[in-house]
Amino acid sequence: FTVPFWAIVRCVFFFLFRCAMLRLLCGLSLACCGLADLSLKLQQGLMEVAQQKSAEYNCSVSIAVRTPQGRASVAAGVVNFEQKQPAKVEDVYPWGSVTKMFTAATIMKMVAAGRFRLDDAIAPLVDDLLGKMAAKDPSQKFRSMEELWGPDLAKTTLRQLLGMQSNIPDFDTATPSRGQGMSKDPLRAELYSEPTHFYKPTELMSVPWVANHSKDCKSQLMFGKFCYSSTNFMLLGMALAQATGVENWSDFNQTALLPEYLQGKIRFANSGSPKEAGTVPGYDRTSYNRAPGNLSNHNNWEVDGVFAGWTASNVVASSEHIADLSWEIWQAHSVAPKEWVDQMIPGTMRIYGLGAFNVGLFAGGQRGPLGKGYGHLGATYGYQSIVGFFPELNVSVAIATNIETDKQVQTPDSLCFSYHVAAGLLNNKT
């Protein structure tokens, strides 16, 4: 599921202002000083954030932080409004586009091993698999990249796909109104009307607004060339699947590419609904397909379309284990070697790198090393999240909520406050 570009821009400026004000009010620290146990103080500080933000946004907020000194996980709010069920730290969420960060790291693993090069064209890396799947599935009407998009888009490189700089259209149809009329999202309406239909990646590639279409990806004001498309990351998944020798997209084992201790903790949903995946319910509170001034309150717990997008948006886990995954990618480099993971990192004034957002923009209005952070936003139908790694502090932060809103403010807002809790404690300790 796509985060509309102008929603991202709006978020960035809102949180640069809000977190700058936070710095002025309380300096770096929101936590008390002292030499008491760091994990306990971190737990207490984060719980205050979770309680405050869950009340402010009327949702569940799950926060996990990993540092070299230890971990802390907290949760507050309500996960099931129908049953008034309170949030727990063990709760599992769909993380949407956070999946892209892991997919990008696994591509880098293949690059490091010599299986791919970043400037390889995508077509030779996926066409064999697409052909095999088409031979077994009459509903798949294409056998190659060129049949689907023509010779020019077949030359799209891995680097362009990873960097959201390709001309391949996004399957997502969310179109914010920007204050003029109704916000429209035809795909969302379709997913809700057929909640038990799971869209295969090849189905999403074949929808009329994607197949045989291209877009002109141009530079955006301030942030450079950036054209968000989850279709890019389904194609990257096809490249990984073909490289591992499987004959169908669903046979690709994403779990096997995780660090071993996370393989029983993090799951990838290739079918079914969030309820079937064991997650908390999620609520669509957006204005899409609603009359101006009206918000939805759609419970998406039993909507299979929440996981539409495969290797773009199918990871399922607790906040603790997503914080661990971020740590393993960015700090421990157990998913891919450091020299290749470093290439994923966005430039200082770029919103996106290779499969990673410039999360530092959301984390506190800091300049210099303290303002550096990278990770990914997560947004899917009924759920929004964020994960980031901050190298100067050497901390990983993951935050999940069980609501989806137009402006996606609750997750960066919670990240901002959580960052300051961790920064204050770590700086006081030293």
Salt bridges, closest charged atoms under 4 A:
GLU56 OE2 - ARG18 NH2 3.67
GLU56 OE1 - LYS53 NZ 3.14
ASP91 OD1 - LYS88 NZ 3.33
ASP119 OD1 - ARG159 NE 2.86
ASP120 OD1 - ARG117 NE 2.96
ASP128 OD2 - LYS132 NZ 3.34
ASP137 OD2 - LYS200 NZ 2.75
ASP185 OD2 - ARG188 NE 2.99
GLU203 OE1 - HIS197 NE2 2.98
ASP216 OD2 - LYS218 NZ 3.70
GLU247 OE1 - LYS136 NZ 2.90
ASP284 OD2 - ARG188 NH1 2.92
ASP324 OD1 - ARG66 NH1 3.08
ASP324 OD1 - ARG71 NE 3.05
GLU328 OE2 - ARG66 NH1 3.78
ASP342 OD2 - LYS338 NZ 2.68
GLU404 OE2 - ARG188 NH2 2.82
ASP413 OD1 - ARG18 NE 3.26
ASP413 OD2 - LYS53 NZ 3.18
